[in-house]
């Protein structure tokens, strides 16, 4: 189109319509074509003839004008449609970019958190090494060149003594905290196993096996545990100073663990199939099954405990265990170093102990009618459930970590909600008017087995008896479910260990 008032740029030589270029230069100080700096002073007006342009043929009649307008309308609509397509594509690209940005931020946050945790663990390890080295130097200076001493010449310090001297280090607490976090996170995603026994299955429990593997001179079994990979193998501790592994499938003793000087009050399998026992002789012994058989002697002994061992519990890491003492102390021990890391005094006497499933809390049953909760991070008592009618003989936590059951000398079993510490959740009196000696949750937390004059299995949610298992002639002292609650082991003062199942 020929400009009606043409001007030319003296810098670039381009021709413009004066009105249009003036409006453009009012907001921009550059040439719209080349982008070079340009002002109105650089515009030179030109002389042009004012000849009238003839109208197009389409504009000489009404039908032509209508057709012209229709064409322009179609062009505008087509351009609008194209712009909307471009807008939609741009929105999709923007959404994809924002999603990628958000994912990248999450990955960066996770990596930063893992980096910080790794740095914290590294710092804890370095602190532990520094403490150990300082202890080595101090021990060497104090002992000089005496027999078994550590000198400056570089002799090695006994690992058990070093671990005992270090105590509960920041590395130990970090390992416990990391395991607790891992278990808590995994518990939320865990599905109920398809093989879990139902209430109807438990109701049909019958005796599958019975044995008397201990000496008849001291006829009392005090504890029982099931092998982690073979639930037909039981481990029992007795008043005859031994612990016995019995294979119920073969009907024979698989191993006799003799080494304690007094009765074996507690016995547990470790995750690798080895065993640990506690006794009234104030020692804990670790037994291994290397080469497929059990040795005649313990592979390690943990001494230095102040009182008779009345209870024992293994930490979820598998690296530590805690003991309860008749003298009112509890002790945290290292399984690898066979050493007592920490001892704490609390009650007038403890009868049982159990780690919380996350491993950061500790439950202790005392002779002064209370079930105590301790914090492993601070080694301080944080609560005591005192509403018992007698000494607390046994306690256990449900696997979800919300509930705790306790058995008392008055023959009553209590259920406590750890989220509501103010009051007791449930309570029931066991039949037979005898003391309650044992309580045990199954792995799912659906059932609670109680031991007194007989074995009784409760449905936890309904708090109703599901099964009453008669067979023991005297008080039941120990109970243990297998992984999916399809079988239950019990032991008694009548010197028998029995397997119950559907």
N, C-alpha and C positions, 0 to 999 in steps of 0.2 A: 504494500500500500504506500502511495506517495505521501510524504509528510505535508501537512498543511502549513506548518511553520518550522521548516527544517533548520537545524544547526549542525555544525561539524566540529569534531574535537581537533584542536590544533596539535594534540600529542599523538593521538592514534589514527586520526583521519576517518573515523567512523561517523556515519550520518545518523542523527537522532531526531525524533519529534520533540520540540522544545518543552512542551508541557510534561511529557512523560519523563524526560531526562531530568527536568528540574525537580519533580517529585522524588525521583530516585535519589538524586544527590542530596536532598534534604535529610535523608536517613543514612545514606552511604556516601563516603568520600572517595569512591573509586569507580573506574569504568566498568559498566556491567558486562562488557565483552571480554576485555583483557585483564581486568582486575587491577590495573595501574591507578595510582592516585589521580583524581580528576575533580575540578571545581567548575562552577558556572563561569568563572573568568577565562577558562580554557575553551569555552564554546564560542564558535564564530557563526553568526546568523548568515543564511544564504537567501538569495532572491529566487522565488519560484513562481511560475505562472499559476493563477487561480482558475484553472479550467474545470468546468463542471463535468464530473464523471457520469457517463450514461448509466441509467439503471439497468440491472441485469434483466434478462427476458422473464425470469421467474418472478420478478417483482413488478411486472406491468399489469398483472391481473390478480384478482382475489384468489382464484384457485392456485395460481403460481406462488402467491405469498404463503398460503396455507401449506403447500408442499414444502416450501423453503423452511417455514417454522418447524414442520414435522421432522425434517432432516436434522435441523439443529437440535431439536429435542432428543432425537434418537442418539445423536452424537454425545450429548451431555449425559444421557442415561448409560450409554456404553462406557464412557469415561468413569462415571460414578461406580459402576459395577467392577471395573478394573481396579479402582482405588480400594474398594471394599475387599477384593481378593488379596491385594497387596497388604492391607491392614490385617486381615485374618492370618496370612502367612507370617507377618511380622510378630503378631501376638503369639503364635505357636513357637516361633523361634525364641522369643523372649521367655516363654514358659519353660522351654527346654533348658535355656541358659540358667534360669533361676533355680530349676531343679538340680542341675549339675553343681551350681554354686552351693546349694544347701547340702548336697551329699558331700561335697569337698569339705565344707565346714565341719560336718559330723566326723569325717575321717580324721581331719586335723585335730579335733577335740579329743577323739579316742586315742590317737597317737600321742598327743600331749599328756593325757592322763597316764598312759602306759609308761611314757618316758619319766614322768614324775614318780610313779611307783617304783620303777627300776632304780632311779636315783636314790629314793628313800631306802630301798633294800640294800643298795650298794653302800650307802652311808652307814646303815646298821651293821653290815658285815665288817666294814672298816673299823667301826667302833669296837666290835667284838674282838677283832684281831688285835687292836691296840690294847684293850683290857687284858687279853690273854698274854701278850708280850710283856706288859707291865707286871703282871702277876708272876711270870716266869723269872723276870729279873729280881723281883722282891723275894720270891721263894729261894732263889739261888743265893742271894745275899744273906738271908736269914739262916739258911741251913749250912752254908759254907761247903766244906768238902766231905760231910758226913755220908754214911751209907744211904743210898737212895736219894740223895739231895740233888738239886739242880744247881750247877755252878755256872760261872761265867764262861767256862770252857765250851758250853754249847750242848750239854747233856739234855735229853728230852725229858719234859715234865710228863708225869703220868696223865693220860687224857681224862681219866675219871676224876682225879684230883683237880685238874684244870677246870673241868666243867662244873664241879661242885663249887670251886672258888668263884667262878664267874657268876653263878646264880641265874636268875631269870633276866637275861640280857634283852636289849632292845631287839636283837635278831630273833630271839625266841618269841617275843610278843608279836613281832611283825609276821612271823610264820603262822602263828595262831590266828591273827587277824585276817591274813590272806586266805587261809583255809575256811574260816567262818564266812567270809564274803563269797567265796566260791560255792560253798554248800547252800547258803541262803539264796543265791541267784539261781542255782540249779534246781532247788526245791520248788520254785514257782512254776517251772516249766515241766516238772515231772508228772507223767500221766500215771493213773492207777494201773498197776500191772494186770494183764488179763488173767493171770494164774492165781490172783489173790482169792483166798478162801472167802466164801460168803458166810452169813450167819447160820444158814442152814447146814453148810459144811461143818462148821464148828459144833453145831448141835449134835452132829452124828459122830463126834470124836469117840473112838474106842481105844483100848489099850492095844498097841501093836508090838511092844517089846518090854520086857522087864529083866533086870539083871542086878546082881549083888557083887560088884567087882572088888569091893574093899574087904579088908580084914574084919573078921567077926569079933575080934578082941575089943575093938572100939566102934561099936555099931552105930555110926551116925554119919550121914553125908550132909555137908554144909553148903555146897554150891554146885551149880551145873552150868555148862555152856555147850553150844553146838559148833561143830567145825564149820568154817565159813564156806567151804566148797563141797563138803560131804555131810549133810545134815543127819546121817545115820551114825555118825561118830560123836560121842559125848565126852566131855571132860568134866570130871567130878573131883571135888576136894573133900577129904574126910577127916574125922577125928583120929584116924590111924596114922596121921602125919604124912600121908601120901596123896598124890593126885593121880587119877587113873583115866586113861583113854580107853573107851570101850566101843568096839565096832558092832553095832546091833544087827547089821546085815549078816555078818559072819558068826555072831554070837560068841565073840572071844575078846579078850583084853588085847588092845593094840599097843599099849605101853604103860609102864608104871613109873611115875616120877617121884622118886624117893630121895630126900635130901634135907627136908625140914626136921627140926628137932621137936616141934609141937604141931598141933592140929593145923590143917590147911583150911583157912577160912574163906578164901576167894581164889578163883581160877578163871582165866580168860584166854581165849584164842586170840592171836594177833592176825593181821591181815594176810601174812605170808604163810599161815598155818602153824607157826611156832606158838608156844604157850608161855604164859606168865602166871605165877602163883604167889599168893601172899599168905603169911602164917602168923600164928601167935608167938613165934620165936623172934619177931621183930625184923624179919627179912622178907625180901621179894626175890624170887628166883626166875630166871628166864631159861626156857628149854627150847632146843631146836630139834627138828626132825631131819637133819642132814643125812643123805644117803638112803632115805626111805624109812629109817628106823629112828627110835628115840634113844638118846644116850642115857647111860646109867647115872650120869651126873649132870647137874645144871651147867649150861654154857656160861652163865654169869649170875652173880649174886649182888643185889643192892642192899647194903647194910646202912648203918647210921640212922635208923629210924628210932624214935624215942619210945614208942609204945607198941603194944601188940597190934598187928595189922588186922583190922576188922572188915575192911572193904577196899576195893580196887576198881579203877575205871581207866580205860585207855582213851587218849585224846584222838579226835578224828584224823589228825595228821599221821598217826601211827608212830610218832617219834617220842611221845611222852606218855607217862601214866601218873595217876594221882592215887595216893593211899590215904585211908582214914585210920586213925589210931585210937585205941581204947583210952589213951591218956589225954585225949582232947586235942590232938594236933592232926593236921593233914600235911602231906608232903608231895611236891611235884618232882618227879624223877625223869631223867633222860634214859631212854631204853638203849640208845646206841652207846652211850658212855657209862651206863650202869652206875649212875651217880644221882644223889639227891641234890636238886638244884635249889629248892626252897622249902622251908618248913614254917608253918604258921600255927599258932595256938588260938583256939577259939572257945570250945565248949568244955564241959566237965568230962566228956567222953563221946566219941563218935562210933556209931554202929554200922554205917554204910556211906557210900559216896558214889556219885555219878556225874559225868560231864554232860552238860547241855549239848544237844546235837550240833550246834554251831561251834562248840568248844571254847566259848568266851565266858561262860558262866559255869559255876560249880555248885552242885547240890550235895548237902551233907545232912544225914540224919543223926540227931544227938540223943544222948541218954536223958537229957532234961526236957523231953517232950516237945522238941522243936525240929522243924526242917529248915535248914539255913541255906541261903543263896549267897554265893561269893562271886565277886568280879575278878577274873583272872588278870586283867590289866593292872589293877591296883592292889590285888591280893587283900581286899577289904570285904567284910560282910556287908551286904546291901539290904538284906531283908531276912526276917525269920517268921515262918508260919508256926505259931505257937499253940494253935488250937488242937492239940492232941491229948488223948487221955492216958498216954503212957509213952515210954521211950519209942523213938522212931527206928524200927528195925530194917526198913528197906524203902527206897524211893527210886523212881524212874521217870524219864521225860518222854513225851510223845515225839515222834520223829519230826513233826512240823514245828516243834519248839514252843507251842502255845500252852500245853498242859503238863502238869506234874502230878504223879500219884505217889502217895506215901502210905506205908503200912505201919501200924503202931502196936505196942504191947497190949493195948486194951481190946484187940481183936477187930479194930475198925480200919477200913481203907478210905482215905480221903482223896478227892480230886480237886486240884487247884488250877485256876486260870492265871498264868503269869502276867497277863495283860491287865488283870484286875486283882491287885494284891490285898484288897480290903477284906474280902470274905472268902469262905470256903465254897467251892462250886457244888460239889456233891460229897456224900459220905454214905457208907454202907457198913453194916456189921457182918462179919463173916460167920457162917454157921459153925456150930460146934463149941462155942464159948471157949475158944483157944486164942492165943496171941496170933497176930498176923505177922508172918515171917518174910514174905516175899511178894513183890508186885513186878509185873513186866508188861510193857506195851508190845504189840507186834509192830513190824516195820511200817505198816501203813497208818498206825494210830487208830485203827477201827476197833481193836479188841484189847482188853486188859485182863491178864491172867493174875489171879491172886492165890497165895498159898497160906493156909492156916492148918486147920484140922484136915482139910482136903483141898483139892484144886477146883477153883471156880473161874470161869471165863465170863467177863462182862462185855456187853456192847457199849462202847464208850459214849456214843451220841445219845442213846436211849437210856443209858445207865441201868440196864436190866440184865439179869443173868441169862446167859445163852446156853452154858453147859456146866454141869457139876460132875467132875471126874472123881469117882470113888475107886480106891484101890490101895492107897497107902495105909499102913496100919498105925502110923504115928505122924507127927506134924511134918508138913511140907516146908522145906527150907530153901529151895531154889527152883527157878522156872526159866525157860528160854524158848521163844518161838523160832521157827525157821523163817526164811526170807519171805515166803508168801503165805504164812500162817496156816499151811496145810498140815503141820505137825507141831507138837509141843513136847518139850522135855521137862521132867520134874524129878526132884530128888527129895529124900526124906530122912528123918532120924531113924526110920526102920531099915536103913542101909541099902535101899533099893533106888535105882534110877529107872525111870519108865519113859517110854515114848508113846504119845497119844496122837492119833490121826484119824482122818475120815476113811 
